Amino acid sequence: MRARKGTRFCSGRCRVRAHRSGIPTELRRRDRWVTHSPVKVPLTPRGRPASATDPTTWSPYEAVKDMPRKGFVLNGDGVVCLDLDHCVRPGGTLTPAAATLLRRCPPTYVEVSLSGDGVHIWGRGHLPHGRRLTVEGGSVEMYGTGRYIAVTGRRYGCCPSTLADLSEVLASLSS
């Protein structure tokens, strides 16, 4: 799998599907979108400060879809994100620790982060508090509430545009 410009997909059909589908409907249909500054300060579509804990500052996806920088707010309703930094190698492959973690996950939406050298693994599960863990030589941050995640829509490889249940993976990482 590749992650950067010139991405390779498993087939032409997969490549077309990846570019057409983009961000999962399950995220787009929730009114929990913000935009953000170049240094990731959350903002409303009008450029005012936004907060990951204040729903009055969140917007529908339609309000941010054409903006160059967007983010999704996690509010504890079961949508979770595993944030793996510095795990995408220059050729687009994952580090061994990240590849192992991704193999443990059921097929779910995975995107390349803003930096281009990390990934976000999106799914469903219960995660009342954020955590940062060291896993097999790498690190993973797990979030489910009180946080916003910068969303790129740049799928990693040929992942689906759906959110899978990550409960087992979350439980194994938390134990």
C-alpha positions as CSV (number, residue, x, y, z in Angstrom):
1,M,0.0,0.0,0.0
2,R,1.1,3.6,-0.7
3,A,0.2,6.8,1.1
4,R,1.7,9.7,-0.8
5,K,1.1,11.3,-4.2
6,G,1.3,8.7,-6.9
7,T,-0.6,6.4,-4.6
8,R,-1.0,2.8,-5.9
9,F,-4.2,1.0,-5.3
10,C,-5.1,-2.7,-5.5
11,S,-7.0,-2.1,-8.7
12,G,-8.4,0.6,-11.0
13,R,-11.8,0.0,-9.5
14,C,-10.4,0.4,-6.0
15,R,-8.7,3.6,-7.0
16,V,-11.8,5.1,-8.5
17,R,-13.9,4.1,-5.5
18,A,-11.4,5.6,-3.1
19,H,-11.4,9.0,-4.9
20,R,-15.2,9.1,-5.2
21,S,-16.1,8.0,-1.7
22,G,-13.7,10.0,0.4
23,I,-14.7,10.7,4.0
24,P,-17.2,8.2,5.4
25,T,-20.9,9.1,5.4
26,E,-21.0,8.1,9.0
27,L,-18.8,11.1,9.8
28,R,-20.2,13.5,7.2
29,R,-23.8,13.2,8.5
30,R,-22.8,14.3,12.0
31,D,-22.9,18.0,12.7
32,R,-19.5,18.0,14.4
33,W,-17.3,19.7,11.9
34,V,-14.8,22.6,12.4
35,T,-12.1,24.1,10.3
36,H,-8.7,24.9,11.6
37,S,-5.8,27.2,11.3
38,P,-2.5,26.1,9.8
39,V,-1.3,25.3,13.3
40,K,-4.4,23.2,14.0
41,V,-6.3,25.7,16.2
42,P,-10.0,24.8,15.8
43,L,-12.2,27.4,14.1
44,T,-15.8,27.8,13.0
45,P,-16.4,28.1,9.2
46,R,-16.6,31.9,9.8
47,G,-13.1,32.0,11.4
48,R,-14.1,32.3,15.0
49,P,-12.6,30.1,17.7
50,A,-14.2,26.7,18.0
51,S,-14.0,24.2,20.9
52,A,-14.0,20.4,21.0
53,T,-16.3,20.7,24.1
54,D,-18.8,23.4,22.9
55,P,-21.4,22.0,20.4
56,T,-22.5,25.6,19.5
57,T,-19.2,26.0,17.7
58,W,-19.6,22.9,15.5
59,S,-21.1,22.8,12.0
60,P,-22.5,20.4,9.4
61,Y,-20.1,18.9,7.0
62,E,-21.6,21.0,4.2
63,A,-20.3,24.1,5.9
64,V,-16.7,23.0,5.8
65,K,-16.6,20.5,2.8
66,D,-14.9,23.0,0.4
67,M,-12.5,24.4,3.0
68,P,-8.9,23.4,2.7
69,R,-8.6,22.4,6.4
70,K,-11.4,20.6,8.3
71,G,-11.7,18.7,11.5
72,F,-14.1,16.3,13.1
73,V,-15.1,16.6,16.8
74,L,-15.2,13.5,18.9
75,N,-17.9,13.8,21.6
76,G,-18.1,10.4,23.2
77,D,-20.9,9.0,21.0
78,G,-18.9,6.0,19.9
79,V,-16.8,7.4,17.1
80,V,-13.1,6.9,17.9
81,C,-9.8,7.7,16.3
82,L,-6.4,6.1,16.7
83,D,-3.7,8.6,15.8
84,L,-0.3,7.2,14.8
85,D,2.4,9.8,14.2
86,H,5.6,9.3,12.2
87,C,4.6,5.8,11.0
88,V,4.5,6.3,7.2
89,R,7.9,5.8,5.6
90,P,9.0,7.9,2.6
91,G,7.9,5.2,0.1
92,G,4.5,5.1,1.6
93,T,4.7,1.9,3.6
94,L,4.0,1.7,7.3
95,T,6.5,1.1,10.0
96,P,6.3,-2.5,11.4
97,A,4.5,-1.4,14.6
98,A,1.9,0.6,12.6
99,A,1.4,-2.2,10.1
100,T,0.9,-4.7,13.0
101,L,-1.7,-2.5,14.6
102,L,-3.6,-2.0,11.3
103,R,-3.7,-5.7,10.7
104,R,-5.3,-6.2,14.1
105,C,-8.1,-3.8,13.1
106,P,-11.1,-5.0,11.1
107,P,-11.5,-3.2,7.7
108,T,-12.2,0.4,8.6
109,Y,-11.5,4.0,7.3
110,V,-7.8,4.9,7.5
111,E,-6.5,8.2,6.3
112,V,-3.1,9.8,6.0
113,S,-2.6,12.7,8.5
114,L,-1.9,16.3,7.6
115,S,1.9,15.8,8.0
116,G,1.8,13.0,5.4
117,D,3.8,10.8,7.7
118,G,1.1,9.5,10.1
119,V,-2.3,7.9,9.8
120,H,-5.7,8.1,11.6
121,I,-7.6,4.9,12.1
122,W,-11.3,5.7,12.4
123,G,-13.9,3.4,13.9
124,R,-16.5,2.8,16.6
125,G,-15.9,1.9,20.2
126,H,-16.1,3.2,23.7
127,L,-13.2,5.4,24.9
128,P,-14.1,7.7,27.7
129,H,-10.6,9.2,28.0
130,G,-7.8,9.9,25.6
131,R,-4.6,7.8,26.0
132,R,-1.1,7.8,24.6
133,L,0.6,4.4,24.5
134,T,3.9,3.0,23.3
135,V,3.2,-0.1,21.2
136,E,5.9,-2.3,19.8
137,G,8.4,0.5,19.1
138,G,5.8,3.1,18.1
139,S,3.2,5.2,19.7
140,V,-0.6,5.5,19.3
141,E,-2.9,8.2,20.7
142,M,-6.5,7.0,21.2
143,Y,-9.3,9.5,21.3
144,G,-13.1,9.3,21.7
145,T,-14.2,12.5,23.3
146,G,-13.3,16.1,24.0
147,R,-11.0,16.3,21.0
148,Y,-11.1,17.2,17.4
149,I,-9.1,15.4,14.7
150,A,-7.8,17.2,11.6
151,V,-9.4,15.3,8.7
152,T,-7.7,15.0,5.3
153,G,-9.9,12.6,3.3
154,R,-6.6,11.1,1.9
155,R,-7.3,7.4,2.3
156,Y,-4.4,5.1,3.2
157,G,-4.3,2.3,0.6
158,C,-7.6,0.6,-0.3
159,C,-9.5,1.0,3.0
160,P,-13.3,1.1,3.0
161,S,-15.2,4.3,3.5
162,T,-17.0,2.9,6.6
163,L,-16.3,2.7,10.3
164,A,-15.7,-0.7,11.9
165,D,-16.1,-1.7,15.5
166,L,-12.7,-1.3,17.1
167,S,-13.8,-2.4,20.6
168,E,-11.5,-5.4,20.6
169,V,-8.5,-3.5,19.5
170,L,-9.2,-0.7,22.0
171,A,-9.5,-3.3,24.8
172,S,-6.3,-5.0,23.9
173,L,-4.4,-1.7,23.7
174,S,-5.8,-0.6,27.1
175,S,-4.9,-3.8,28.9
